[in-house]
Amino acid sequence: MRSEGLKTEVLEPLQWRLQQELLPVLEKEGCLSDEMVMERIEESVLSERHRYLSAEEKEYLIQRIFNGLRKLDVLQELLEEPEITEIMINGPGQIFVEKEGKLLATGLHFSSRQRLEDVIQQLVSRMNRIVNEASPIVDVRMEDGSRMNVVLPPIALNGPVVTIRRFPSAPLTMERLIRLGSITEEAAELLQLLVEARYNIFISGGTGSGKTTFLNALSQYIPSDERVITIEDSAELQIQNVPNLVRLEARNANLEGRNQITIRELVRSALRQRPDRIIIGEVRDAAVIEMLNAMNTGHDGSLSTGHANNSLDMLHRMETLVLTGMDIPLAAVRAQIASAIDIVVQLGRVRDKSRKVLEIQEVIGVCQGEIVLRPLYLYHERQSGGKGELIYTGKALEHRDKLIRRGRLSLCRKWIGGAGDEEGGQGKEIAEDRICKGSG
């Protein structure tokens, strides 16, 4: 941040005083352009009484005053710094950011709670949304694609809370993730073959584990001649190489509680639009029912994400979400999930706070009423404190029918062991005892 190394304890009181002096002057002069306002600020800062400031401090002070008068105050500086991936405002006096995967205190603050609330209203009104004490929580997508969540008092006890999740202008590629050490080249090669062969892949992980980033990277393997429909609560996905792309975004209810468009409704609509693949940004409610139906009715190659601590927990969470929307036997739910999802990729943060692929597991079926997973890759963190590694378990892919149909089997020999003949692994419609034996 630009304030690093500057005498902010000297500059901030000066900034607040100059802003208060300039406000009546600017109001008296009427409607001024940004250029004219900047001129007035420069005249004030460069006046004789402030000559003890260095050139860098004067430049910084001028920009801070301009941001306070015409833009988003101290938030503007953070929004203009591309390396910042998340901004967290916990009331007017505490502002934190995530930068290069680490949480940092900025040392910045708003002059008052009222000033922070003014900035919030300025941001929310740009998106034609409303947030107030009667409706104190709002989620909005900002003009640059960033996702903003606002919680106001009395719900937020320490003042207005703002969280802004920012996304890079160009999504990270799988090659970049390999260079960063998030995944190995070998594991990425397997995932490429599975995406091309239209396996249904679910990406699981905690908040901030990189699920959307990884989904964007996986999507680069989707053939460019397919029709893809993306469905999201707040549009975040950046699918780059698919010309025939339809993007759908859910809509919250208005103040009267009407005109809501849910993920479930969008999935139903998408099924009538002849998609080759459906990508659901995140499932967090009974919309999982429509996702599973889509995966089980010929829309192979679909992708989605969800929150969970590990792959098995994600499948159990899906069971719960399905049961909140349908009253059907648990055994039927598990059979539906096992039939729909082929691969679960688990993401997470390790000790050094970097994001890693922790598990790649194949869903091979149901054994004695339980969904069975076969680990293909597992992340091993070294006890000595050195860097961990994503290691192939040596277990072969059980289901190879999609690889066979898309002509990818010969490219997948290292992951099918001695069971690579085209007669084996014909889908998930195989005897339960074989699934139980194959789960080891």
C-alpha positions in Angstrom: 0.0 0.0 0.0 1.2 3.5 -0.8 1.0 4.6 2.8 3.8 2.2 3.8 6.8 4.2 4.9 4.9 7.5 5.0 4.3 9.4 8.3 0.5 8.6 8.3 0.2 9.8 11.9 1.1 13.3 10.7 -0.7 13.1 7.4 -4.1 11.9 8.6 -4.9 14.8 11.0 -3.8 17.2 8.2 -6.0 15.4 5.7 -9.1 15.6 7.9 -8.5 19.3 8.6 -7.9 20.2 4.9 -11.0 18.2 3.8 -13.2 20.2 6.3 -11.7 23.5 5.1 -12.2 22.5 1.4 -15.8 21.3 1.8 -17.5 24.7 2.2 -15.3 26.2 -0.5 -16.3 23.5 -3.0 -20.0 23.7 -2.1 -19.9 27.4 -2.6 -18.3 27.1 -6.1 -21.1 24.7 -7.1 -20.7 21.8 -9.5 -17.1 21.3 -10.3 -15.4 18.6 -12.4 -12.9 16.2 -10.9 -10.1 18.1 -12.6 -11.2 21.4 -11.0 -11.5 19.7 -7.5 -8.0 18.3 -7.9 -6.7 21.8 -8.7 -8.3 23.2 -5.5 -6.8 20.4 -3.4 -3.3 20.9 -4.9 -3.5 24.6 -4.2 -4.3 23.9 -0.6 -1.6 21.2 -0.1 1.1 23.1 -1.9 0.5 26.3 0.0 3.3 27.9 2.0 2.2 26.5 5.4 2.7 22.8 4.3 6.2 23.1 2.8 7.7 20.8 5.5 6.1 17.8 3.6 8.2 15.8 1.1 7.1 15.6 -2.5 5.9 12.0 -2.0 3.9 13.0 1.1 2.3 15.9 -0.7 1.3 13.6 -3.6 -0.1 11.0 -1.3 -2.0 13.7 0.7 -3.5 15.2 -2.4 -4.8 11.8 -3.6 -6.2 10.9 -0.1 -8.1 14.2 0.1 -9.5 13.7 -3.4 -10.6 10.2 -2.6 -12.2 11.5 0.6 -14.1 14.2 -1.3 -14.9 12.6 -4.6 -14.4 8.8 -4.4 -14.5 6.1 -1.8 -12.2 7.5 0.8 -9.5 5.1 2.2 -11.2 2.2 0.4 -10.3 3.7 -3.0 -6.6 3.2 -2.4 -7.1 -0.5 -1.7 -9.4 -1.0 -4.7 -6.7 0.4 -6.9 -4.0 -2.0 -5.7 -4.2 -5.1 -8.0 -2.2 -7.4 -5.6 -5.0 -7.2 -3.0 -7.4 -10.1 -3.3 -9.7 -9.5 -0.3 -10.6 -6.4 1.7 -12.2 -6.7 5.1 -13.6 -3.7 6.9 -14.6 -4.4 10.5 -16.1 -1.1 11.4 -14.5 2.3 10.7 -11.3 1.7 12.7 -10.2 -1.8 11.4 -9.3 -2.6 7.8 -7.5 -5.7 6.8 -6.5 -7.1 3.4 -5.4 -10.4 1.9 -2.3 -10.0 -0.2 -0.3 -12.9 -1.6 -2.3 -15.2 0.5 -1.5 -13.5 3.8 -3.8 -11.3 6.0 -2.4 -7.9 6.8 -3.6 -5.0 8.9 -3.6 -1.8 6.7 -3.4 0.8 9.5 -6.0 2.7 7.5 -9.3 3.8 9.0 -12.4 6.0 8.2 -12.8 9.2 10.0 -16.1 8.1 11.5 -18.8 5.5 11.3 -21.0 7.9 9.4 -18.3 8.3 6.7 -18.1 4.5 6.3 -21.8 4.3 6.0 -21.8 7.0 3.3 -19.2 5.0 1.3 -21.3 1.8 1.7 -24.5 3.6 0.4 -22.5 5.0 -2.5 -21.3 1.5 -3.5 -24.6 -0.3 -3.0 -26.6 2.4 -4.8 -24.4 1.9 -7.9 -25.8 -1.6 -8.2 -29.4 -0.5 -7.6 -29.5 -2.2 -4.3 -30.6 -1.1 -0.8 -29.1 -1.8 2.6 -30.4 -0.2 5.8 -31.3 -1.1 9.4 -34.5 -2.8 8.2 -32.6 -4.8 5.6 -29.1 -4.9 7.1 -27.4 -7.6 4.9 -26.7 -7.4 1.2 -24.6 -9.2 -1.4 -23.7 -7.4 -4.6 -21.5 -7.8 -7.6 -19.5 -4.7 -8.1 -18.8 -3.1 -11.5 -15.4 -4.7 -11.8 -16.8 -8.2 -11.0 -15.7 -8.1 -7.3 -18.1 -9.6 -4.8 -19.2 -7.4 -1.9 -21.0 -8.4 1.3 -22.3 -5.8 3.7 -23.6 -6.2 7.2 -24.9 -3.2 9.1 -25.7 -2.6 12.8 -27.6 -3.7 14.8 -26.7 -7.1 13.3 -23.0 -6.1 13.2 -22.0 -5.2 16.7 -18.7 -3.4 16.0 -20.0 -1.1 13.2 -20.6 -1.6 9.5 -18.8 -4.7 8.1 -17.8 -4.9 4.5 -16.0 -7.8 2.8 -14.9 -7.5 -0.8 -13.6 -10.5 -2.7 -11.7 -9.5 -5.7 -10.8 -11.5 -8.8 -7.9 -11.1 -11.3 -8.8 -9.5 -14.6 -7.4 -12.6 -16.3 -8.1 -16.0 -14.5 -5.2 -18.2 -13.4 -4.5 -21.0 -15.8 -3.7 -24.5 -14.8 -0.1 -23.9 -16.0 0.2 -21.0 -13.5 -1.3 -23.2 -10.7 1.3 -25.8 -11.4 4.1 -23.2 -11.2 2.7 -22.0 -7.9 2.8 -25.5 -6.6 -1.0 -25.8 -6.1 -1.1 -29.0 -8.1 1.4 -31.3 -9.8 1.7 -31.5 -13.6 0.8 -35.2 -13.5 -2.4 -34.6 -11.5 -3.3 -31.7 -13.8 -2.8 -34.0 -16.8 -5.3 -36.5 -15.3 -7.9 -33.8 -14.7 -7.5 -32.6 -18.3 -8.2 -36.0 -19.6 -11.2 -36.4 -17.3 -12.7 -33.0 -18.3 -12.2 -33.8 -22.0 -13.9 -37.2 -21.4 -16.9 -35.4 -19.8 -16.5 -36.7 -16.2 -18.7 -34.9 -13.7 -16.3 -33.1 -11.4 -17.1 -31.5 -8.0 -14.7 -29.1 -6.4 -14.8 -28.9 -2.6 -13.1 -26.8 -0.1 -13.3 -24.2 2.7 -13.9 -20.5 2.3 -11.0 -18.8 0.4 -9.5 -22.2 -0.6 -9.5 -21.2 -4.3 -12.6 -23.2 -5.6 -13.7 -20.6 -8.1 -10.1 -20.1 -9.3 -9.6 -23.8 -9.8 -13.0 -24.2 -11.6 -11.9 -21.4 -14.0 -8.6 -23.3 -14.6 -10.4 -26.6 -15.2 -12.8 -25.0 -17.7 -9.8 -24.2 -20.0 -9.9 -27.9 -20.9 -13.5 -27.8 -22.1 -13.6 -28.2 -25.9 -14.4 -25.0 -27.7 -17.1 -26.5 -29.9 -19.4 -27.2 -26.9 -22.3 -25.2 -25.5 -21.8 -24.3 -21.9 -24.2 -22.7 -19.4 -22.9 -21.2 -16.2 -25.3 -20.6 -13.2 -24.2 -18.6 -10.2 -25.5 -16.7 -7.2 -23.1 -13.8 -8.0 -21.3 -14.0 -11.3 -17.6 -14.8 -10.7 -16.6 -17.4 -13.2 -14.4 -16.4 -16.1 -14.8 -19.0 -18.8 -12.4 -17.9 -21.6 -12.2 -20.4 -24.4 -15.9 -21.3 -25.1 -17.6 -19.1 -27.7 -21.0 -20.8 -27.2 -21.3 -19.6 -23.6 -24.5 -18.6 -21.7 -24.1 -16.9 -18.3 -27.0 -16.9 -15.8 -27.1 -15.2 -12.5 -29.7 -15.7 -9.7 -31.7 -12.7 -8.4 -32.6 -11.8 -4.9 -36.2 -10.8 -3.9 -37.0 -7.1 -4.0 -38.2 -5.2 -0.9 -41.7 -6.6 -1.3 -40.2 -10.2 -1.3 -41.1 -10.7 -4.9 -39.3 -11.4 -8.2 -36.7 -13.7 -6.8 -35.0 -16.0 -9.3 -33.3 -19.0 -7.6 -30.5 -21.3 -8.7 -33.0 -24.1 -8.9 -35.1 -22.2 -11.4 -32.1 -21.3 -13.5 -31.0 -25.0 -13.6 -34.5 -26.0 -14.8 -34.4 -23.3 -17.5 -30.8 -24.3 -18.5 -32.0 -27.8 -19.2 -34.3 -26.4 -22.0 -31.4 -24.5 -23.6 -29.6 -27.6 -25.1 -26.4 -27.4 -23.0 -23.5 -29.8 -23.5 -22.3 -28.9 -20.0 -23.8 -27.1 -17.0 -21.4 -25.3 -14.6 -22.9 -24.3 -11.2 -20.7 -21.9 -9.4 -21.6 -23.1 -6.0 -24.4 -25.3 -4.5 -25.4 -24.4 -0.9 -29.1 -25.4 -0.8 -31.7 -27.7 -2.3 -30.5 -26.6 -5.8 -28.2 -29.6 -5.5 -31.3 -31.7 -6.5 -31.4 -30.0 -9.9 -27.6 -30.3 -10.3 -27.8 -34.1 -9.7 -30.7 -34.5 -12.0 -28.8 -32.6 -14.7 -25.7 -34.8 -14.2 -27.9 -38.0 -14.3 -29.8 -37.0 -17.5 -27.2 -36.8 -20.1 -25.3 -33.6 -19.2 -22.0 -35.3 -18.6 -19.0 -33.1 -18.0 -20.7 -30.8 -15.6 -18.7 -28.9 -12.9 -19.7 -27.4 -9.6 -18.3 -26.3 -6.2 -19.3 -26.5 -2.6 -18.0 -25.9 1.0 -16.7 -28.9 3.0 -13.6 -30.0 4.9 -12.9 -33.1 2.9 -14.4 -35.1 -0.1 -16.5 -37.4 2.0 -17.9 -34.6 4.1 -18.9 -32.9 0.8 -20.9 -35.9 -0.3 -22.6 -36.1 3.2 -23.4 -32.4 3.0 -25.0 -33.0 -0.4 -27.2 -35.7 1.2 -28.4 -33.2 3.8 -29.1 -30.5 1.1 -31.1 -32.9 -1.0 -33.1 -34.0 2.1 -34.0 -30.4 2.9 -35.8 -30.2 -0.5 -37.2 -33.7 -1.0 -38.6 -36.4 1.3 -37.0 -39.5 -0.1 -35.1 -42.4 1.4 -31.4 -41.8 2.3 -30.4 -44.8 0.3 -32.0 -43.3 -2.8 -30.2 -40.0 -2.2 -26.8 -41.7 -1.9 -27.4 -43.8 -5.1 -28.3 -40.6 -6.9 -25.1 -38.8 -5.7 -22.9 -41.8 -6.5 -24.3 -42.1 -10.0 -24.1 -38.4 -10.8 -20.6 -37.4 -9.5 -17.5 -39.1 -10.9 -14.6 -37.1 -9.3 -14.3 -34.9 -6.1 -11.3 -32.5 -6.0 -10.6 -31.2 -2.5 -8.8 -27.9 -2.0 -7.5 -26.2 1.1 -4.8 -24.1 2.7 -1.7 -25.7 4.3 0.6 -24.4 7.0 2.2 -21.7 5.0 -1.3 -20.4 4.0 -0.9 -21.4 0.4 -3.7 -23.0 -1.5 -3.3 -26.6 -2.6 -5.1 -29.5 -4.1 -5.4 -31.9 -1.1 -7.3 -34.8 -2.6 -8.5 -36.1 -6.0 -11.0 -38.9 -5.3 -13.1 -41.1 -7.6 -16.7 -41.9 -6.6 -17.0 -45.6 -7.4 -20.4 -46.4 -6.1 -22.4 -47.5 -3.0 -21.3 -50.3 -0.8 -23.6 -51.5 2.1 -25.5 -48.3 1.9 -22.4 -46.0 2.0 -20.9 -44.0 -0.8 -17.4 -45.3 -1.6 -14.5 -43.1 -2.6 -11.2 -44.2 -4.1 -8.3 -41.8 -3.5 -6.3 -41.2 -6.6 -4.1 -38.4 -5.3 -3.5 -37.3 -1.7 -1.5 -34.4 -0.3 1.2 -35.3 2.2 2.5 -32.5 4.4 6.1 -33.1 5.6 6.5 -33.3 9.4 9.8 -31.5 9.2 8.1 -28.3 8.0 9.3 -28.7 4.4 6.9 -28.3 1.5 4.3 -31.0 1.1 3.5 -33.0 -2.0 0.5 -34.3 -3.9 1.2 -37.9 -4.4 -0.4 -40.5 -6.7 -1.8 -43.4 -4.5 -1.2 -46.0 -7.3 -4.9 -46.9 -7.3 -6.4 -47.3 -10.8 -9.5 -45.5 -12.1 -12.4 -47.9 -11.7 -14.8 -46.3 -14.2 -13.4 -45.9 -17.7 -16.5 -46.0 -19.9 -16.3 -42.2 -20.6 -12.6 -42.5 -21.5 -13.4 -45.2 -23.9 -16.3 -43.4 -25.6 -14.2 -40.2 -26.1 -11.1 -42.0 -27.2 -9.0 -41.0 -24.2 -8.3 -44.5 -22.7 -4.9 -44.9 -24.4 -3.8 -41.6 -22.9 -4.8 -42.7 -19.4 -2.6 -45.8 -19.1 -0.7 -44.6 -16.0 -4.0 -44.3 -14.1 -5.7 -47.6 -15.1 -2.9 -50.0 -14.2 -3.4 -53.5 -15.5 -7.1 -53.0 -15.8 -6.9 -50.9 -18.9 -8.7 -53.3 -21.4 -11.7 -51.9 -23.0 -13.9 -54.6 -21.6 -13.4 -53.5 -18.0 -14.8 -50.6 -15.9 -18.0 -50.2 -17.8 -19.7 -47.4 -15.9 -21.1 -47.5 -12.4 -23.8 -50.0 -13.1 -21.8 -52.8 -11.6 -22.4 -55.3 -8.8 -22.2 -53.9 -5.2 -19.8 -56.6 -4.2 -17.3 -55.5 -6.9 -17.6 -51.9 -5.7 -16.9 -53.0 -2.1 -13.8 -55.0 -3.2 -12.6 -52.2 -5.5 -12.8 -49.6 -2.7 -9.6 -50.8 -1.0 
